[in-house]
Amino acid sequence: MAEQKRKPLRQIARPFVADGPPGVSIRDRLKGLTPQDEQMLRLVGEHMGRLASADLARRCRDGLDHCTDTWAGRKRDLTALSTSRWAGSVTAGTHDQWGLSRRAQHQHLMSLDAGIRMIRHRLSLPVGEKGSRGRPGGYRSKHEWFAKTRRLTILEDRYERVRAEQEAGQVCVVRGGRRLLNQRHHLTAAKKTPEQWRSEWEAARWFLTADGESGKRHGNETIRVTSDGEVSIKLPAPLAEHANARHGRYVLAARVAFPHRGTEWRDRLTRNRAVAYRIHLDVPRGRWYLDASWTRKDLPVVPLDALRASGVTGVDTNADHLAAWLLDEHGNPTGAPHRFDYDLTGTATHRDAQLRHALTRLLHWATTCGTQAIAIEDLDFTDTTTREKHGRKKKFRQLVSGIPTGRLRARLLSMCAETGISVIAVDPAYTSMWGAEHWQKPLTGKNRKTSRHAAASVAIGRRALGHAIRRRTAPPHHDRSDRRGHRTAQAGPHDQGREETRPRVPGPRTRGVQPDAAGTRATSASNTVRDAPVEPVWVQDSLLLTDQER
């Protein structure tokens, strides 16, 4: 029987230090608003929301013909109905929203292409043929094969339609969110009344966002917040008659303090650095909030070699927990593994809170251990969650889709930036398989059972440190032969030589004589401690030890 060719391993990318978060966002509640303040916020939000919707529709009509001249024309038309700074914020927001839709359209096109190629591959195989390693086989029955031919036609038609839209520069954008729009037809399942849905829909389409500008007073001229917490808004031209302060401004009765990052926020105000603000209403709770955000530049980046000097914390990401283990600079796991559970069911707010609490416990433990870096996989499941690859394995697809790769990466980078811990991203190839093969059994003892995920965290940490994942060799064999297999030893990543022969130890190979003794000599020692000589005395035996044993 001919040997089956083993699938070649794919090239593993080198680990790298992930960049920190590009910006910061903080939030505070607007408490103490008067009914007149709330009415004014609603008027400004509705007026600017209508202008933002019209500008977005105009930008979508321009498509790929958009240029600086059309952008300037849109801003000029908006300035006549608001102010120049309000118009700048609207056009910038429209540009970002259109660009986000184009990127989502490209990802959707890539997903359709992957599904089409996978269906074509499986249709080309005989019915019932098993798949090879990493590639699915044929479909189970003729009925499933026929159903997939129809689905292939649907996907190809959808792919051509989306590609035509992409080439024409057409995008599908919903101001307020497509999920909230679809709830209009499923109010019973959403547990909302038509009035509640209408209130949320209108609030989501308001526009109360103002970009900051460095060099201006307090970093923002449209929505200005002073260091003592006073909030004032520059009213648009049609609403200037409602101003209660000079220069067409309206001062709110509420005050903000920003308990989180308040010191950093005040430092930017005193230096007149740009700060962007956004006012929004939480309709179910009936609360108004103010968000402040700014970009962070010139963040310190610690070199990878410096981070490896003090060891790393390997973290394996799973659908319901984080498995972590501390490794020293030599790649040896120290202490015991830790597990940080979270529950990703329920609402989006609950899932985000669960993830945040798990990361908080992880960072507290890492800080206690004194580590300077956390190693995590650079995961991307865009080609794994497709239904065309795994077919009926619905639970597996749900399991992979439930792993919060994007949210966890963003949250971890932002939280590590505040604690002074760097993040090392490694290639996720074979970490779970090799970790279980080389580390799960050796790290399992009588009082501790090592899980597969904990072993994977060790593999992730060793890859971040630049070591091979495989562990050290087992103890030497009982004899010099290789009946138990070829001996392997731990080697560095750049060592190309093999293990040399062991030096010969002089002396006879018997258990009755010490290895370092000469072949014809033996130590003269008494059977009792009292008669033992202080200095060793060497005597000459009459016969060799080998002759005596015979």
N, C-alpha and C positions, 0 to 999 in steps of 0.2 A: 504494500500500500504506500503510495507516494506521500511524502510529508506535506502537510498543509502549510502553505506560506503564511507566515505571521504578518499581520497588518503593521506597516511601519508607523512608528510614533511620530506625531506631528511635532514641529519645532516649538519649543517652549520659549515664550518671550521673557525678557529679563525683568526683574522687579524694579519698580521706580517709586519715588516719593510723590504722592498725590498732592496736587496744588490745593491750597486752602480755599475757603469760600470767597467768591468775588465780592460779596456785599453783606450787609447787615440789615436786619429788619426788626424793629421793636414795636410794641403796641401798648396803648393805654386807653382806658375808658374815659369818655367825655361825660362826666357826672355833673349834675346840676344844671342841665340845659333847660331853659325856659320854653314854654310853648311857642313863643315867637322865634326863638333860635331854631327849633326843630322845623318850623314852617319855612324859615329862610333856607335851611339846608336842603329841604325838599325842592324848593323853587330852583335853587342853583343846580342841584343834581339833575332835575328833569330837563332844564334848559340845556345844560352842557351835554346831557345824554342824548338829546335829539341831534345836537350838532355832531357828536361823535358817531352816531349811527349813519347820518348822511355822509360824513367824511369817509367812513369805512365802505359804504356802498360805492362811493365815487372812486375810491382806491381799487376796489375789486373790478370795476368797469375798465379802469385803465390797464390792468393786467400787466403784461410785460412791456407795454409802452410807457410805463411810468419813468419819469426822469426828474431831475432837479427843478426844471421849469414847472412841471405839473404839481410838484410838491409845494413850490413857492406860491402857485396860484391857489391851491387849496388853503394854505395858511393865510393868504391875503383875504380870501372870502370869509374865513372864520374870524379873522381879527375884527371885521366890521360888525360882527354879531356878538363879540365877547371882548377879549383883550389880546394883545400880541402874545403874552405869556400863556394864557389859557389856550390859544390857538396852537402854540408850540407843543404843549403837553398833549393836545388831542391828536395832532398829526404824528407825533412820536409814538403814542400809544397805538394808533392805527397801523403804522409801519411795523411795529413789533408783532401785532396780532396777525397781520398778513404774512409776515415771515414765518411765524410759528405754524400757521396753517399750511404753508408750502412745505415745511419740513415734515409735518405730519402726513401730508399727501405723498411725499417721497417714501416715507416709511411704509405707508399702506401699499404703495406700488411694489416695494421690495417684498413685502409679505405675500402679496398675490403671486409674484413671480416664483417665490420659494414653494408655495403650495402647488402651483402648476407643474413645476419640475418634479416635485415629489410624486404627484399623481401619475405623471407620465412614466416615471421610473417603475412604479409598482404595477401599472397596467402592462408594462412590457414583460413582466415576469409571469410564469405559469401560475395558475390558480393553486393556492395551497403551498407554494414553495416558501421555505423558511428563509428568513433574512440572515445576512452575514453580520459580522461584528460592526456595529455602527450604522448599518443600512437596513431598513425594513424589507421584508420579503413581499411576496405577492399577496393578493387579497384572499380571504378565507373561502369564499364561495363565488359562484357565478352571479348570484344576485347582487352581492356587494360590488363585484367587478362592474356590473352594468350600472349600478347607482353611481359609482365613481366616474364612469364615462359621462354621465349627465352633469355631474358636478364639475368636471373638467371643462365642459362647454360653458357653464355658468361663469366659472372663474376667468376663462379666457375672454368672454364678453365683457366682464367687469374690468379686467385688466386693460383692454383696449379703450374702454370709456374713460378710465382714470388717466391713462397715458395721454389721451387726446386733451383732457382738461389740463394736464400738466404742461403740455406743449403750448396750449393756448393761454396759459397763465391764469386759469380760473380756479378759484378755491371756494370751499363751503365754510362759512363762518357764521356763528350764532352769537350775537351779543347777549350775554346773560347766561350762556351755557346750554349745550344741547341736552344735557340730562334734565335740567329744570324745564326745558321746553317739552320734552317727552312726558314729563309728569302731568302735563295738562290733560292727557287722555287716560291717565291711570291714577286719578285722585284717590280712589278707594284704597288702592295698594299703597299709595304714599301717605295715607291717613291725613289728608288735607282737604279743606273746603275750597270752593272756587275763589272765595274772597282771600283766603290765606295764600293760595297760589298766586293770585294776581298781585298781592302786596310784595311777595318775594320776587316775582318777575320784574316788577317795576323798579324795586330797589337794586336788583342786580344789574339793570341797564342804566342806572345813574352814572354820572361821571363827576367825581370829586377828587381828582388826582392832579397834583401839581409837581412838576419836576423842579429840582433845586438848581441853583446857579451860584457858583463860587464868586466871591467878591461882592455880592449883594448883602444887604443887611439881614443877618440871621440866616443866610444861606437860601432864602426863598422869599420871593416877592408876592407870589399869588396866595399861598397859605402860609402865613407867617406865625411862628411860635417863638415867643421870647424865652429867655432863660428862667423867668419866674413862672412860666406855664400859661401865659396869655395867648389865646388862639384868635387870629383875625383872618378874614377872607377878603380878597379883592373881588368885588362883585362885577359880573359882566356888564357891558354897557346897557342892555335893556333893563337891568335890575338895579342900576345905580341909585335910583330914588329911594331904595330901602336901606341905604347906608346909615349907620349910627356913629361913624367916626369920620375923620378927615380923609380926603383923597379917595373917596368912594369905597371905603372899607367897612366891613361889618365885624364887630368884636363879639365873640361868644361869651356867655357867662361862665362856661365851664373852664376848669383849669386842668392841665396835665402835668405829670411829674416824671413819668417813665421810670418806675423803680428798677427795671432791668436795663442795664447799660446807660443809666441816666448820666453818669459822670462823663462817659465818652460822648454822649449826645451834647452835653453842655459845652464840652471842649470845642466841638465843631461850631457851635453857635458863636462862641466868643471869637473864633478865628474867621467867621463868616465863610465857612466851608459849605458846599452844596449838600442840602438835605431834602429829599423828596417826601411828600406827605400824601396820605390818602385817607379820606373820611368815608366810612361806610356804616350801614345800619344792619344790625342783626335782627331780622324781623321776628323770628320766634321768641326771642328774649326781649325785644323792644329796647335794645341798647345801642348806643352810638359809640364807635371806636375810631381812634386816630392812629394810623400806622406811620412810622418814620423809618426811612431807609436811606442808606448811603453806600457807596462803593469803597472797597478797601484795596489799596495798592501798596506795593513794596512790602509784602509780607515776608518775614524771614523764612528761608528754606534751609533746613539742616541737611548737610550732605548724607548720602546713604551710608557711607563708611562710618561716619560718626554715630549714626543711629544704631548700627550693628554692634558697636563696642560695648554697649550696656545690655544687650539682649533685646528681644522683642516679645510681644504677646500675640500668639497666633489665634485667630478667631475664625471659626467655621460658621457660615450663615446657613440656617435651616428654616423650614416653614413655620416652626413654632418655638425656636429657641436659638441662642447663640452659645456655641461651645468654645471655650477659651482655655489656653494653657500657656504658662510663662516658660520661656526658653532662655538659657544663658547665651553668651556670645559664641559658645562652641556648638550650639544646637541641641543641648541636652535639656529635656523637660525637667523643671524644678517644681517642687510642691505638688499640689493636687489640682486636677482640672476643675473648672468652674462652669456652671450652666446657668444661663440667664433666660428665663422663659418669658414669652409674651403670647398674647391671644389676638390674632388678626381676624376676628369676626366682629360683626356689628357694624356700626356707623364708621365713617371715615375719621371722625374726631376721636372715637374710641381706639381705632387702630393706630392712629398717630400718637396718641398718649401712651399706648402700650409699648410702642417702639421707642419712644423717648425715655420711658422709665427703664427699659432694659439697657439702653445705651448709657444712661446715667449710672446704673449699678456697675456696668462694665468699666467705665472710666474711673469710678471711685476705687474699684479694686486694682486697676492698673496703676493708678496714682499711689496707692498704698504699697504696691510692689516696687515702686521706683523705676518702672520702665519708661522709656522715652518714645517708644514707637509701638504701633499696633499694626500687625500684618493681616490683611484681608484680601479675599479673592476679588479680582476684577471681573465680576460676573456679568453676563449678558445672555438672556434666554430668548432672544428674538426669534431664533430659528429652532428652538426646542419646544415652545409652547404650542406650535401649530398642530392642528388636529390631523393634518395629512401625514405627518411623520409617525405619530404614535397610534393613530387609528382609534381603536376601542378602549385604549388605556386612559379612560376619562379621569380616574382618580389620580393617576400619575401626572397628567397634564394640569389638573387642579393643584396638585402639590407643588409642581414647578412654578406655576403662575402665582402661587401664594407667597413665594419667597420675595420679600420686599427689597429687591436689589437697588432700585433707583432711589427710593425714599431713604433706605438705610445708608447709602453712600452719601447722600446730601446731608442727612442729619449728623452722621458720624464726622464728616469733615468740619461742619460748623461747630460742633461741640468740642472736638479735639483742638480746634484753633484757640478756644478759650482756656483750655486746661494746659496748653503747652505741649501736647502730645502729637507727634507726627503720624501719618498714615502711610504705610507701604503697601502698594497694590502689587499682587503677584498673579501669574497666569494660573487659572483654575484647572489646568489639564492634569488629570490623573491624581489629584491630591487625595480624594476620598479613597480611591482604589489602592494606591501605594501606601497611604497612611494606615489603612486596615491591614495590609499585607506585612508591613515592616514594624509597626508600632503598637497595634492593638493587643496582640498576645504578650509581648515583652512587658508592657505596662500594666498588665492585669495580674493582680495578686490575690491572696486569700481574703483580704479585707477590702479590696477595691476592684470593681469590674469596670474596665475601660470600654467606653462605647466607641462605635465606629466614627462618630462625629468628633469626639475628643482626639482620637488618633489622627483624623484629618486636620485638626488644628495644629498638631505637632508638625505635620507635613507642610502646612502653609508657613509656619514659623521658620522651619529649616530652609525652605525655598527663599524666604525673604532675607535670611542671613547669608545666602550664597552657598549653602551646603547641599549635598545630595540628600534626597529623602531617605534612602536606605540607611538602616542603622548599622552599628559596628558588627563585626563578625562574632560568631559563637565562640565559646572557649575551645582550646586546641583539642584535637582528636585523641583517642586513647593510645594510638600508635602513630607511626610516621607515614603509614599508607594513606591513600585517598579513597578508601572504600566508601566513606560517607559523603563523598563529593568533593569538588574542588574548593579549596579554602579561599575565602575573600577577606579583605581587610579594608578598614576605613581609609580612604585616600582623599586628598584634597582635590578641588575641581581642576587644578592645573597639573597634577602629578600624572605623568605618562608611564613611568616605570612600573615594573612588577615587584612583588615581594621577594626579597633575596632569601637564599638558604640560611638556615639557622646555624650559628657557630657551634662547632663540636665541643662538647664538654668533656674534659679528660677524665679518665678513670673507668673502671669496669661498669657494665650495664647490669648490675645486680641490685637487689633490694637490701642486701645485707651490708653494703658498703656505701659510704657517702659519695656523691658524684665527683667531688673535687679531690678525692684521694687518689694516690698513685696506684698503678696496677699491682705492684708488689709490696705495698706497705699498708699497714693498718694502725689505727690509734690504740695505744695501750691505755685502757681505763678500767678502773675497778667497778665492781657491781654495787658498791656502797659509796655514799657521799663522803664518809670520813676518810676513806683510803684513797680518794681521788687525788692525783697530783695537781699542784698549783700550775705548773708549766706542762704543756703537752710533751709527752715522751714518745718518740718514734722508734719502733722495733722492726727487726727483719724477721718475717715468718720463714719457716723452713720450706713450706710449699705455697704455691700460688693459691689464691682463693678459689679460682676455677677448678684447680686440681682437687681441693678439699671437698667441693660440692659433688664432684664425681664419685 
